[in-house]
């Protein structure tokens, strides 16, 4: 850890730490891009031909698992 004096260069302005650019893969499908398949994408419960998830809990769980496994 540096002292306050060390964080200020000779010109008296504080320096900001440089953050590396993080590339986010764009291949992770969003919920809206998933095709309706007649069953929930998370729990496989039978659904109509329009819905992708049976409820908010499955949709949220799908997003959480996709984030965890990317």
Long-range contacts (C-beta under 8 A, 24 or more apart in sequence): 25-70, 28-66, 28-70, 29-66, 31-59, 31-62, 31-63
